[in-house]
Amino acid sequence: MRILVAEDDPITRRLLEAHLTRWEHEVIMCRDGTEAWNALMRDEAPRLAILDWMMPGMDGATICRKIRQKEQQHYIYIILLTARTQKEDLIEGLEAGADDYIAKPFDAHELRVRVRVGSRIIRLQEDLMAALAASEYQASHDVLTSLLNRKAIIEFLQRELARSHRDNTPVSLIMADLDHFKRVNDSYGHLAGDAVLKEVAHRLVTAVRPYDAIGRYGGEEFLIVCPNCDEESSWAIAERLRNLVSEAPLVTPEGSFKVTVSCGVSTVSGSGHNTDSITRAADQALYRAKELGRNRVELHRGELEG
Ligand SMILES: [Mg+2]
């Protein structure tokens, strides 16, 4: 565990360092409060800190208070170290935001146990954060393709429409639908169908710009939201992804498949548009692409219906 130690007294400092190093912790030593504060504000700051209460620059309790006021991504577990052992001092220290408290002169065994408690809490918190991140990912991504799911891509579109309204910039929506996808499922089975969808998703990702978002809208239907992108540019993106899908057979563990895709594109700018109207417009353009023979891109023409 990486541990930050802030202590102005050289003897105590050396003792702390000796013990913690012997217990195989990596120790970052600070001689005063200011140094400790600066070290704790870095991105890769240690997650456990042992702070002397009385030291020059900034005292331990003040550092606690300031850390707890800040909105931090990672929790910093703080043990206050002090010669003040009155009950009121202890309460003050804990109220300042310390997690634990060790009286000086400290007992090595006690220090070891308290550091172990801190490490355990930090690990629990890390596990919790990882679980939270995983569940957030699952809630917004499609299991098969790892693209955004329907809800997440519509939310992205909604944010981009709001931005378009605010900044008066265009936003484009591409609706892409695999041609005759039912044939793949019917002839080769659903495993083959799934493999095709995964590979198509993979190709779509390489076709778009880094700030575009791709989601799986339905079975074999994908939505690509292109922020700050006019009709001409979005048409070019749609053409690029159409080519990428159809130019070479999709090689999957289930076999090699020749697949094409049709795209409908709708571009809006400014106010008065919502996710429904732009999606409907892209869908109408997609319908025309299908009518006109598939494996092609069509732009939505005319005004959007509210
Ligand atoms: Mg001191």
Boltz pocket constraint, residues with backbone or C-beta under 6 A from the ligand:
constraints:
  - pocket:
      binder: B
      contacts: [[A, 7], [A, 8], [A, 9], [A, 52], [A, 53], [A, 54], [A, 55]]
      max_distance: 6.0
